[in-house]
Amino acid sequence: MAMKLVLFVSVMVAALALPIAKGTNVVVQVGPSFVPCSINGSLGVNVTATPAFPNARVQLQCGAVVVATTTTNASGVFSFSLNLTQVLLSPGVGLSNCNLVVTTPLSTCNPTLPPMGVLTSSIVFVRTDVLGVRVVLIFRAAGFRYIPPT
């Protein structure tokens, strides 16, 4: 269902892009989102007891294209803000196939965790904000899960 919503929003933004007044800026915003130092990405019952993944490199990947990269802060939180054209102008790329990928090895935040593999999360559409001539499409991480190396 969430994937259908993201696809719908992507199509609607593309359809609305033509009549939007010149000078209107469409922005994709992801976050703020928390990256746990956990193999299952679970926050558990007590969220404050879940260790953070500080200084982790997080990529926004749409298809095979990395459209943005950032690093989590000391609390394991990150966010992205980018112009929609960065996503739509890449060949074969759209918001419907975007994922967040933590490329820093899990063993960096806890040596007992695997040194290979990645944490990944799909993105979920939250809402659209219109701020004057700026349209902001807001997404969040759906929840990170561990993907072992292939």
C-alpha positions as CSV (number, residue, x, y, z in Angstrom):
1,M,0.0,0.0,0.0
2,A,2.8,2.4,0.9
3,M,4.5,1.7,-2.4
4,K,1.3,2.5,-4.3
5,L,1.1,5.8,-2.4
6,V,4.7,6.7,-3.2
7,L,4.1,5.8,-6.9
8,F,0.9,7.9,-6.9
9,V,2.7,10.9,-5.4
10,S,5.6,10.6,-7.9
11,V,3.1,10.5,-10.8
12,M,1.1,13.4,-9.4
13,V,4.3,15.5,-8.9
14,A,5.4,14.8,-12.4
15,A,1.9,15.7,-13.8
16,L,1.8,18.9,-11.7
17,A,5.3,19.9,-12.7
18,L,4.2,21.4,-16.0
19,P,1.6,23.9,-14.7
20,I,3.5,24.9,-11.6
21,A,4.4,28.6,-11.9
22,K,7.9,29.5,-13.0
23,G,10.1,29.9,-10.0
24,T,8.4,27.2,-7.9
25,N,10.8,24.9,-6.2
26,V,9.8,21.3,-5.5
27,V,11.9,19.8,-2.7
28,V,12.1,16.2,-1.5
29,Q,12.8,16.0,2.2
30,V,13.6,12.8,4.1
31,G,13.8,12.7,7.9
32,P,14.8,13.3,10.4
33,S,15.2,9.6,10.8
34,F,17.0,7.4,13.4
35,V,19.5,4.7,12.5
36,P,19.7,2.1,15.2
37,C,22.9,0.1,15.9
38,S,21.0,-3.1,15.6
39,I,21.0,-6.1,13.2
40,N,17.2,-6.2,13.0
41,G,16.7,-2.4,13.0
42,S,14.3,-2.8,15.9
43,L,13.8,0.0,18.3
44,G,12.4,-2.4,20.9
45,V,9.9,-1.5,23.7
46,N,12.2,1.1,25.3
47,V,13.3,3.4,22.4
48,T,15.7,5.2,24.7
49,A,17.6,2.0,25.4
50,T,18.2,1.3,21.6
51,P,21.7,2.3,20.8
52,A,22.2,4.8,18.0
53,F,24.5,4.4,15.0
54,P,26.5,7.7,15.1
55,N,28.6,8.9,12.1
56,A,27.0,6.3,9.8
57,R,27.0,7.1,6.1
58,V,23.5,7.1,4.7
59,Q,22.6,7.1,1.0
60,L,19.4,7.9,-0.8
61,Q,19.4,5.4,-3.6
62,C,16.8,5.6,-6.4
63,G,17.2,2.5,-8.5
64,A,20.9,2.0,-8.9
65,V,21.6,5.8,-8.7
66,V,22.8,7.4,-5.5
67,V,21.0,10.8,-5.5
68,A,22.2,12.0,-2.0
69,T,24.5,11.1,0.8
70,T,24.7,12.3,4.4
71,T,26.1,11.2,7.8
72,T,24.1,10.6,11.0
73,N,24.9,12.8,13.9
74,A,26.1,11.6,17.4
75,S,22.5,10.6,18.2
76,G,22.2,8.5,15.0
77,V,19.8,10.9,13.3
78,F,20.0,12.1,9.7
79,S,17.9,14.0,7.1
80,F,18.0,14.8,3.5
81,S,16.7,17.8,1.6
82,L,17.1,17.9,-2.2
83,N,15.5,19.3,-5.3
84,L,13.1,17.0,-7.0
85,T,15.0,17.4,-10.3
86,Q,18.0,15.6,-8.7
87,V,15.7,12.5,-8.5
88,L,13.6,12.9,-11.7
89,L,16.4,13.8,-14.1
90,S,18.4,10.7,-13.5
91,P,17.6,8.0,-16.2
92,G,15.0,5.5,-15.1
93,V,14.7,7.0,-11.6
94,G,11.6,8.1,-9.7
95,L,10.6,8.3,-6.0
96,S,8.8,5.0,-6.2
97,N,12.0,3.0,-6.2
98,C,14.0,5.0,-3.6
99,N,15.6,3.4,-0.5
100,L,17.8,4.5,2.3
101,V,21.1,2.5,2.6
102,V,23.5,2.7,5.5
103,T,26.9,1.8,3.9
104,T,29.0,2.0,7.1
105,P,29.5,-1.5,8.4
106,L,27.4,-2.4,11.5
107,S,30.6,-3.5,13.3
108,T,31.6,0.1,13.4
109,C,29.0,0.9,16.1
110,N,29.2,-2.5,17.8
111,P,32.1,-5.0,17.1
112,T,29.9,-8.0,17.9
113,L,27.7,-7.2,14.8
114,P,28.5,-8.3,11.3
115,P,31.3,-6.5,9.4
116,M,29.6,-7.0,6.0
117,G,26.1,-6.2,4.7
118,V,24.0,-3.1,5.0
119,L,21.0,-1.6,6.7
120,T,18.3,-0.6,4.3
121,S,14.9,1.1,4.6
122,S,12.2,2.1,2.1
123,I,10.8,5.6,2.4
124,V,7.2,6.4,3.3
125,F,5.4,9.5,2.1
126,V,4.2,11.6,5.1
127,R,2.7,14.8,3.6
128,T,3.1,17.7,1.2
129,D,3.8,21.2,2.6
130,V,3.3,24.3,0.4
131,L,5.4,27.3,1.6
132,G,4.9,30.2,-0.8
133,V,6.6,29.1,-4.1
134,R,8.2,26.1,-2.4
135,V,6.5,22.6,-2.5
136,V,8.0,20.2,0.0
137,L,7.3,16.4,-0.3
138,I,8.1,14.9,3.1
139,F,9.1,11.3,3.5
140,R,10.5,9.3,6.4
141,A,12.3,6.0,6.8
142,A,9.9,3.0,7.1
143,G,12.3,1.1,9.3
144,F,15.8,-0.3,8.8
145,R,16.6,-4.0,8.3
146,Y,19.8,-5.8,7.8
147,I,20.7,-7.2,4.3
148,P,23.6,-9.7,4.4
149,P,26.2,-9.7,1.7
150,T,25.4,-11.8,-1.4
